[in-house]
Amino acid sequence: MSETEEELKMKVNIIGEFGVGNTSLIQRYVNGYLNNYRSGLGVDFLIKHVSVDDKKIKAYFWDTYFSRRIKMIPSAYFRGSDVCALVFRLSSHDSFDCLKEMKKKIDGILASYSNDCPLILIGNGSDQWEHRAVNRFEVEDWCKKEGFCGYFETSAETGENVDEAFTELVRLGLDYHESKDIEAEEAVAEEPSAKNEKSSSKCFLM
C-alpha cells in the first residue's frame, strides 16, 4: 500500500464573512505565502499533507463564505466535516457580532447531519494591533459560553500563530475522526447480539 493510500482524509471547514481573511489564512498555511488566489466568493478548497501523532493526513481545507445579507451558508459543504473554524477580523467589532448568527446557522447545519464535530474560533489581523476593536476577554468569554474548543489570534499577513491554529485544527479533527471510527466499530460489534435479541424476541412473541 502506498503512502497516499495510507493517508487519512480529513475535511476542515474555514468559514467567515467576506474580507475577514479566511482565504488568506488557508493560503498562508497551505502554501506558506499569499498570492492572488481569489478571495472568499463562495466555496473552494486547498489540500495539505500533514503528519500529526505519526498519522499521515490529507487535509482538505474548505474555504467557505458566509453572507449576512442573504443569511446563507452552503450547507452541503459541511457534510462529513471533521472540524470547523469560524473567522472574524480583530479590527472589526461588526465581524465579531456577526459570529452569533453564523454560529447558530452552523450549529443547525451540523445537527441536520448528526455531526457534533469540534469548532474553534480565529481572530485574524493580530498584526494591526493599533486598529484592534475587539477585546480579547470578550471573545474568550463568548467562546466558553458557545462551547468552542479553542481561540487563536492570527495574522495571515505575517504568518503569526497561523501554523499553531491550523495544527490544533487538524489535531482536533483527527480526534473526532478517530472517535467516529471507534463508534462505528462498536456498532458493528453490537450488531450480532442485537440481531440475537431480535430473534429471541420474535420467538417469544410467537
C-alpha positions, -999 to +999 in steps of 0.1 A: +000+000+000+014+034-010+018+064+014-011+082-004-034+052+002-025+051+039-033+088+044-064+096+064-086+121+046-099+150+067-124+177+059-118+211+076-142+240+071-129+275+075-158+300+074-161+338+076-176+369+061-160+384+030-129+403+040-121+387+073-092+367+059-102+331+060-090+327+024-056+343+032-052+321+063-057+289+043-032+302+017-007+311+043-009+277+060-011+255+028+013+275+006+034+294+031+027+327+012-001+349-001-009+354-038-038+365-060-059+334-051-095+346-053-109+359-020-138+341-004-165+343-031-184+310-025-166+278-017-133+264-027-106+242-011-069+236-008-051+204+002-021+200+025-004+167+035+005+168+072+015+144+100+000+145+135+009+120+162+026+098+135-006+098+115-004+108+078-033+131+069-045+146+037-064+176+049-089+194+027-094+230+038-127+242+026-128+280+023-165+289+029-181+323+027-209+334+049-232+361+036-250+380+064-271+400+038-288+369+024-282+348+056-267+320+036-242+292+042-238+265+016-249+237+039-239+208+017-203+216+021-204+208+058-214+172+052-187+149+066-168+177+083-142+167+109-136+201+124-146+237+117-131+272+123-151+304+124-131+335+115-136+372+123-115+403+120-099+418+151-102+453+137-140+450+132-164+445+161-191+442+135-175+410+122-174+396+157-210+404+162-218+385+130-204+353+147-236+349+167-257+344+137-231+324+119-226+300+148-264+295+151-266+287+114-236+263+115-250+245+146-282+239+127-264+226+096-242+202+116-272+190+136-290+181+104-261+158+096-259+144+131-225+159+133-210+172+166-175+180+153-154+204+173-152+242+165-125+267+171-125+305+167-099+325+149-095+363+153-074+374+123-054+406+118-033+405+150-005+425+132-029+455+131-029+460+168-034+497+166-067+492+149-079+465+173-117+468+180-124+436+198-114+429+234-098+395+239-116+389+272-149+395+255-140+369+228-128+343+253-159+347+274-181+342+244-161+312+233-166+294+266-203+301+265-207+287+230-186+256+236-156+263+212-126+241+217-101+269+213-094+305+203-064+318+183-054+353+172-035+352+140-021+373+112-024+359+076-002+388+065+028+380+087+020+343+094+018+349+132+002+320+150-012+305+118+006+272+120-003+269+156-040+274+149-042+251+120-021+224+137-047+224+165-075+223+140-060+192+124-054+176+158-090+182+169-102+168+135-081+137+140-095+131+175-130+135+161-124+113+131-109+085+153-139+088+177-163+082+148-143+051+138-145+038+173-182+043+174-186+026+141-166-004+153-186-006+185-219-005+165-207-034+143-196-054+174-230-049+190-249-058+158-249-097+162-262-095+198-288-071+187-299-095+160-300-123+185-321-103+209-344-095+180-347-132+170-353-142+206-380-116+209-398-129+178-397-164+191-411-154+224-439-134+208-448-163+185 
